[in-house]
Amino acid sequence: MTPPEEEIAQIVQVLGTRLLRDESLANHTTYHVGGTAALYVELTSTESLELLAEALVDTTIPLLVVGNGSNLLVADSGFPGLVIHLSGIFGELRLSLHEGRLDVGGAVALPVIARRAVAGGFAGLEWMVGIPGSMGGAIAMNAGGHGASTEQNLHTARVLELRTGIQREYRVDELECAYRSTRITDDELVISAMLEANEARDRAHSRALLDEIVSWRRANQPGGRNCGSVFTNPVGDSAGRLIEAAGLKGYRVGGAEVSPKHANFIQSESGGTAADVAALIEIVRHRVFESSGVVLETELRMVGFPDA
Ligand SMILES: Cc1cc2nc3c(=O)[nH]c(=O)nc-3n(C[C@H](O)[C@H](O)[C@H](O)COP(=O)(O)OP(=O)(O)OC[C@H]3O[C@@H](n4cnc5c(N)ncnc54)[C@H](O)[C@@H]3O)c2cc1C
């Protein structure tokens, strides 16, 4: 569905040359597949936030915030709306050891937070080193791993309501955090966050923990083009175990393959398409249901597909 011409005209008029048309989203996701965004804007400053809000007043155009694109599968037909991406000042991070707080821009990558925290004398954020998302994406997804999740370290998140221009500061208990989900909607942009961590008693231990987590990831998860776990774990079980038990490790559709290393990862090869990955997701879901009776739910977010 193409956005109404008058809305595009309004957005173009306000955002001017900041706006790109037909920007490839394959270049903005870890899957490296999929089509283009009808409109794309990079926000780098407080001023650009204000302009965006002005551009979006009274519009209905579909919106998509893309962080590091590490949990997104974009359809080959692309996204028929406005994609918003943070960089510039939103990539900044400030540490305040005596308060036990980190003020983190929405674009800061989680491994950067983990390493800067350890270097600055904090403990408790080491788990973030293995997750290639941004702060904003981690809050929207309540990302987690190694026994921790974003909500455990989050104090507040500053959020811009994209269609009204209103900024709100949510306490973590107002975000309705659950397993890989929060109340953040497609019409909201996480601008920054305040994280809490402890003062490190033993920095050498924190550094060793970073190395251990990175080594564990390399040993147990594939590199290359993927989005991490495709499916959430059903209560009391693991999606990877169910997929492996269904005999699907190494199963292929076109340029997509269930990773032989970790069955809950689907790899996309160079030259593969989003349609290949989406078709394989459906086959896995179907075969796991046939073999175990469990309906797997996707953790990755599918963008631009008919039912998305
Ligand atoms: C190799 C690999 C390993 C992974 N391991 C893990 C893991 O252990 N645990 C885990 O939880 N995840 C894991 N992931 C998935 C992914 O890294 C996380 O879900 C991460 O939080 C996504 O962040 P992102 O910035 O890439 O978000 P994107 O993929 O860009 O977007 C994901 C969702 O967040 C929204 N979003 C992104 N930024 C913002 C923002 N600033 N404001 C509002 N909404 C926003 C998007 O609109 C979208 O709905 C892994 C991925 C890969 C590739």
The ligand as a Tripos MOL2 file, in Angstrom:
@<TRIPOS>MOLECULE
LIG
   53    58     1     0     0
SMALL
NO_CHARGES

@<TRIPOS>ATOM
      1 C1         23.7210  -13.1970   16.3140 C.3       1 LIG1
      2 C2         22.5270  -12.6700   17.0710 C.ar      1 LIG1
      3 C3         22.3500  -13.0310   18.3980 C.ar      1 LIG1
      4 C4         21.2550  -12.5580   19.1160 C.ar      1 LIG1
      5 N1         21.0960  -12.9320   20.4240 N.ar      1 LIG1
      6 C5         20.0860  -12.4450   21.1410 C.ar      1 LIG1
      7 C6         19.9320  -12.7840   22.5290 C.ar      1 LIG1
      8 O1         20.7210  -13.5020   23.1110 O.2       1 LIG1
      9 N2         18.8690  -12.2570   23.1930 N.ar      1 LIG1
     10 C7         17.9700  -11.4350   22.5990 C.ar      1 LIG1
     11 O2         17.0420  -10.9790   23.2690 O.2       1 LIG1
     12 N3         18.0730  -11.1090   21.2860 N.ar      1 LIG1
     13 C8         19.1060  -11.5830   20.5510 C.ar      1 LIG1
     14 N4         19.2140  -11.2460   19.2380 N.ar      1 LIG1
     15 C9         18.1550  -10.4420   18.5870 C.3       1 LIG1
     16 C10        18.3710   -8.9240   18.6240 C.3       1 LIG1
     17 O3         19.7560   -8.5940   18.7040 O.3       1 LIG1
     18 C11        17.6130   -8.2640   19.7840 C.3       1 LIG1
     19 O4         16.2230   -8.4880   19.6760 O.3       1 LIG1
     20 C12        17.8550   -6.7510   19.8370 C.3       1 LIG1
     21 O5         17.2650   -6.2210   20.9900 O.3       1 LIG1
     22 C13        17.2740   -6.0130   18.6290 C.3       1 LIG1
     23 O6         17.7960   -4.7080   18.6470 O.3       1 LIG1
     24 P1         17.9240   -3.8870   17.2800 P.3       1 LIG1
     25 O7         18.4340   -2.5370   17.6010 O.co2     1 LIG1
     26 O8         18.6980   -4.6570   16.2950 O.co2     1 LIG1
     27 O9         16.4070   -3.7910   16.8510 O.3       1 LIG1
     28 P2         15.7780   -3.9850   15.4030 P.3       1 LIG1
     29 O10        16.0150   -5.3750   14.9340 O.co2     1 LIG1
     30 O11        16.2110   -2.8860   14.5290 O.co2     1 LIG1
     31 O12        14.2270   -3.8280   15.7560 O.3       1 LIG1
     32 C14        13.5820   -4.7710   16.5910 C.3       1 LIG1
     33 C15        12.2940   -4.1310   17.1190 C.3       1 LIG1
     34 O13        12.6450   -3.0520   17.9750 O.3       1 LIG1
     35 C16        12.0820   -1.8240   17.5030 C.3       1 LIG1
     36 N5         13.0540   -0.7590   17.7490 N.ar      1 LIG1
     37 C17        14.3710   -0.7420   17.4130 C.ar      1 LIG1
     38 N6         14.9330    0.3970   17.8440 N.ar      1 LIG1
     39 C18        13.9530    1.1210   18.4520 C.ar      1 LIG1
     40 C19        13.8950    2.4040   19.0820 C.ar      1 LIG1
     41 N7         14.9560    3.2000   19.1960 N.pl3     1 LIG1
     42 N8         12.6970    2.8250   19.5610 N.ar      1 LIG1
     43 C20        11.5870    2.0520   19.4570 C.ar      1 LIG1
     44 N9         11.5860    0.8340   18.8960 N.ar      1 LIG1
     45 C21        12.7540    0.3750   18.3870 C.ar      1 LIG1
     46 C22        11.8400   -2.0560   16.0200 C.3       1 LIG1
     47 O14        10.8450   -1.1890   15.5240 O.3       1 LIG1
     48 C23        11.4370   -3.5130   16.0040 C.3       1 LIG1
     49 O15        10.0900   -3.6730   16.3650 O.3       1 LIG1
     50 C24        20.3150  -11.7210   18.4780 C.ar      1 LIG1
     51 C25        20.5030  -11.3420   17.1590 C.ar      1 LIG1
     52 C26        21.5980  -11.8040   16.4410 C.ar      1 LIG1
     53 C27        21.8000  -11.3900   15.0130 C.3       1 LIG1
@<TRIPOS>BOND
     1     1     2 1
     2     2     3 ar
     3     2    52 ar
     4     3     4 ar
     5     4     5 ar
     6     4    50 ar
     7     5     6 ar
     8     6     7 ar
     9     6    13 1
    10     7     8 2
    11     7     9 ar
    12     9    10 ar
    13    10    11 2
    14    10    12 ar
    15    12    13 ar
    16    13    14 ar
    17    14    15 1
    18    14    50 ar
    19    15    16 1
    20    16    17 1
    21    16    18 1
    22    18    19 1
    23    18    20 1
    24    20    21 1
    25    20    22 1
    26    22    23 1
    27    23    24 1
    28    24    25 2
    29    24    26 1
    30    24    27 1
    31    27    28 1
    32    28    29 2
    33    28    30 1
    34    28    31 1
    35    31    32 1
    36    32    33 1
    37    33    34 1
    38    33    48 1
    39    34    35 1
    40    35    36 1
    41    35    46 1
    42    36    37 ar
    43    36    45 ar
    44    37    38 ar
    45    38    39 ar
    46    39    40 ar
    47    39    45 ar
    48    40    41 1
    49    40    42 ar
    50    42    43 ar
    51    43    44 ar
    52    44    45 ar
    53    46    47 1
    54    46    48 1
    55    48    49 1
    56    50    51 ar
    57    51    52 ar
    58    52    53 1
@<TRIPOS>SUBSTRUCTURE
     1 LIG1         1 GROUP 0 **** ****
